Amino acid sequence: MKTLYIVRHGETLLNLLNRSQGWADSPLTQKGTDQAIDLGNRFGKAGIHFDSAFCSDTGRARQTVQQILMSSNNTTARVQENIHLREASFGRFEGADNDEMWAQGGAAVGETGMSRKSSIGRKIKALSGIKRLDTIHYAEDYTDVQKRIKSFQETLCHTHASNILIVTHSLYICCLVYTLIDDQQVIDKVPNCSVTKLTLENNKFQLGYIGRTNQF
């Protein structure tokens, strides 16, 4: 059996500014760095050892995984960057005000009155609206993200590691749970440096929990 500890990156500058951040990137704030160090310390105290680690190819994910591994005494774990772990791309809305992006994207598909505080299910629906409004043709909808998740699923199924750390992004984690577990799953939120736990056995995924910040 394989155990997957899927972590959202620490707080970033664009998070702090309430700006959208999909394929765009920004560095961790001091709070974000402290969150990653604290999570690593808690992994270490819990005796969790990682055989392998994956992260998206963004700087914020790279910074987070490095801090977690160092502070949890897992410095021998090999880190593999994977493009399929990127957040959904928001196209021309990258760096835009989060509330404005979700309001416009939602309205384009009949989901009115949306903001950054809207439910995960509504946000995933609104991705289609964001893609529809994208004039540079880089935005992704749920189906596009699912394709990347399924490619990463193949990587997980073929790895020989048993305890795996994965650092990626909030909406991606929700899409991953929908794709691998159940698209009717109710997801409240996925905070910075929270942990979502899955197990993989006989090519079947099981959900442990979503978005925990303690008790791993």
C-alpha positions as CSV (number, residue, x, y, z in Angstrom):
1,M,0.0,0.0,0.0
2,K,1.1,3.5,-0.8
3,T,0.3,6.5,1.4
4,L,0.1,9.9,-0.2
5,Y,0.4,13.1,1.9
6,I,-0.8,15.8,-0.5
7,V,0.1,19.3,0.7
8,R,-0.9,22.7,-0.5
9,H,2.1,25.1,-0.7
10,G,2.6,27.8,2.0
11,E,1.2,31.3,1.7
12,T,2.6,33.4,-1.1
13,L,2.7,37.1,-2.0
14,L,-0.1,36.8,-4.5
15,N,-2.2,34.9,-1.9
16,L,-1.7,37.8,0.5
17,L,-2.7,40.3,-2.2
18,N,-5.8,38.3,-3.1
19,R,-4.6,37.8,-6.7
20,S,-5.2,34.7,-8.8
21,Q,-2.3,32.4,-9.1
22,G,-2.5,29.4,-11.4
23,W,0.5,29.0,-13.7
24,A,1.7,32.4,-12.5
25,D,4.0,32.2,-9.5
26,S,5.2,34.3,-6.5
27,P,7.5,33.5,-3.6
28,L,6.4,32.3,-0.2
29,T,5.8,35.1,2.4
30,Q,7.6,34.7,5.7
31,K,4.3,33.3,7.0
32,G,4.4,30.7,4.2
33,T,7.9,29.7,5.0
34,D,7.0,29.3,8.7
35,Q,4.0,27.2,7.7
36,A,6.1,24.8,5.7
37,I,8.7,24.6,8.5
38,D,6.0,24.0,11.1
39,L,4.4,21.3,9.0
40,G,7.8,19.6,8.5
41,N,8.4,19.7,12.3
42,R,5.0,18.0,12.9
43,F,5.6,15.3,10.3
44,G,9.0,14.7,12.1
45,K,7.3,14.5,15.5
46,A,4.7,12.1,14.1
47,G,7.5,9.8,12.9
48,I,6.4,10.1,9.2
49,H,9.2,9.2,6.8
50,F,9.0,10.0,3.1
51,D,10.5,7.6,0.6
52,S,9.9,10.0,-2.2
53,A,8.6,13.5,-2.9
54,F,6.9,15.2,-5.8
55,C,6.1,18.9,-6.4
56,S,4.8,21.0,-9.2
57,D,7.4,22.9,-11.2
58,T,6.4,26.3,-9.6
59,G,8.8,28.1,-7.2
60,R,6.2,28.2,-4.4
61,A,5.8,24.4,-4.5
62,R,9.6,23.9,-4.7
63,Q,10.2,26.2,-1.7
64,T,7.5,24.4,0.3
65,V,8.7,20.9,-0.3
66,Q,12.3,21.8,0.5
67,Q,11.3,23.4,3.8
68,I,9.1,20.4,4.8
69,L,11.8,17.8,4.0
70,M,14.5,19.7,5.8
71,S,12.5,20.3,9.0
72,S,11.2,16.8,9.1
73,N,14.6,15.2,8.7
74,N,13.7,13.7,5.4
75,T,16.6,15.2,3.5
76,T,17.4,12.0,1.6
77,A,14.0,11.8,-0.1
78,R,14.4,12.5,-3.8
79,V,12.2,15.4,-5.1
80,Q,10.8,15.1,-8.5
81,E,9.2,18.1,-10.2
82,N,6.2,17.3,-12.3
83,I,4.4,19.7,-14.7
84,H,1.2,17.7,-14.3
85,L,1.0,18.9,-10.6
86,R,0.6,22.6,-11.7
87,E,-2.5,24.5,-10.5
88,A,-5.2,25.1,-13.1
89,S,-4.2,27.8,-15.5
90,F,-6.4,30.9,-15.4
91,G,-5.2,32.3,-18.7
92,R,-5.6,36.1,-19.0
93,F,-6.9,36.2,-15.5
94,E,-3.5,35.3,-14.0
95,G,-2.7,37.9,-11.4
96,A,-6.2,39.4,-11.5
97,D,-8.2,40.2,-8.4
98,N,-9.6,36.8,-7.2
99,D,-13.1,38.1,-6.5
100,E,-13.4,39.6,-10.0
101,M,-12.1,36.5,-11.7
102,W,-14.5,34.2,-10.0
103,A,-17.4,36.6,-10.5
104,Q,-16.8,36.9,-14.2
105,G,-16.0,33.2,-14.8
106,G,-19.0,32.1,-12.8
107,A,-21.4,34.5,-14.6
108,A,-20.2,33.1,-17.9
109,V,-21.7,29.7,-17.0
110,G,-24.7,30.9,-15.0
111,E,-23.1,30.8,-11.6
112,T,-23.8,34.4,-10.5
113,G,-22.5,36.2,-7.4
114,M,-19.3,34.2,-7.1
115,S,-16.2,35.3,-5.2
116,R,-13.0,33.8,-3.7
117,K,-15.2,32.5,-0.9
118,S,-17.5,30.5,-3.2
119,S,-17.7,26.7,-2.7
120,I,-15.2,24.4,-4.4
121,G,-17.9,22.9,-6.5
122,R,-18.9,26.2,-7.9
123,K,-15.3,27.2,-8.6
124,I,-14.7,24.0,-10.6
125,K,-17.8,24.8,-12.7
126,A,-16.6,28.4,-13.1
127,L,-13.3,27.2,-14.7
128,S,-15.3,26.6,-17.9
129,G,-16.4,30.2,-17.8
130,I,-12.8,31.4,-17.2
131,K,-11.7,29.4,-20.2
132,R,-14.5,30.7,-22.3
133,L,-13.5,34.3,-21.5
134,D,-9.8,33.7,-21.9
135,T,-8.5,35.6,-24.9
136,I,-4.9,34.2,-24.9
137,H,-6.1,30.5,-24.9
138,Y,-4.1,29.3,-21.9
139,A,-7.0,28.8,-19.4
140,E,-7.9,25.3,-18.3
141,D,-11.3,23.8,-17.4
142,Y,-11.9,20.8,-15.2
143,T,-11.5,18.4,-18.0
144,D,-8.1,19.8,-18.9
145,V,-6.9,19.5,-15.3
146,Q,-8.3,15.9,-15.1
147,K,-6.1,15.0,-18.0
148,R,-3.0,16.1,-16.1
149,I,-4.2,14.3,-13.0
150,K,-4.7,11.0,-14.9
151,S,-1.1,11.4,-16.3
152,F,0.2,11.9,-12.7
153,Q,-1.9,8.9,-11.6
154,E,0.1,6.7,-13.9
155,T,3.3,8.0,-12.3
156,L,2.0,7.2,-8.8
157,C,0.9,3.7,-9.8
158,H,4.3,2.9,-11.1
159,T,6.5,4.3,-8.3
160,H,8.0,1.9,-5.8
161,A,7.8,4.4,-2.9
162,S,5.4,3.7,-0.1
163,N,5.2,7.0,1.8
164,I,5.0,9.8,-0.6
165,L,5.0,13.6,-0.1
166,I,3.2,15.6,-2.8
167,V,3.3,19.5,-2.8
168,T,0.8,21.1,-5.2
169,H,-2.0,23.6,-5.2
170,S,-5.5,24.1,-3.7
171,L,-7.8,23.8,-6.7
172,Y,-5.7,21.0,-8.1
173,I,-6.0,19.1,-4.9
174,C,-9.8,19.4,-5.1
175,C,-9.9,18.3,-8.7
176,L,-7.7,15.4,-7.8
177,V,-10.1,14.2,-5.0
178,Y,-13.0,14.6,-7.4
179,T,-11.2,12.6,-10.1
180,L,-9.6,9.8,-8.1
181,I,-12.2,9.4,-5.3
182,D,-15.7,10.9,-5.9
183,D,-16.9,14.0,-7.7
184,Q,-19.8,14.3,-5.2
185,Q,-17.3,14.7,-2.4
186,V,-18.0,17.8,-0.3
187,I,-14.8,19.9,0.2
188,D,-14.9,22.9,2.5
189,K,-11.5,24.4,1.9
190,V,-7.8,23.5,1.5
191,P,-5.7,26.0,3.5
192,N,-2.1,26.8,2.9
193,C,0.2,23.9,4.1
194,S,-2.8,21.7,4.9
195,V,-2.6,18.0,4.3
196,T,-4.9,15.8,2.3
197,K,-4.2,12.0,2.7
198,L,-4.9,9.3,0.2
199,T,-3.9,5.7,0.1
200,L,-3.3,3.6,-3.0
201,E,-3.6,-0.2,-3.0
202,N,-4.3,-2.5,-6.0
203,N,-4.6,0.6,-8.2
204,K,-7.6,1.9,-6.1
205,F,-7.4,5.2,-4.2
206,Q,-9.1,5.7,-0.8
207,L,-9.6,9.0,0.9
208,G,-8.3,9.5,4.5
209,Y,-9.0,13.2,5.0
210,I,-9.0,16.6,3.2
211,G,-7.2,19.9,4.2
212,R,-6.1,19.0,7.7
213,T,-3.6,21.2,9.6
214,N,-3.0,18.8,12.4
215,Q,-3.4,15.1,13.5
216,F,-1.8,13.4,10.4
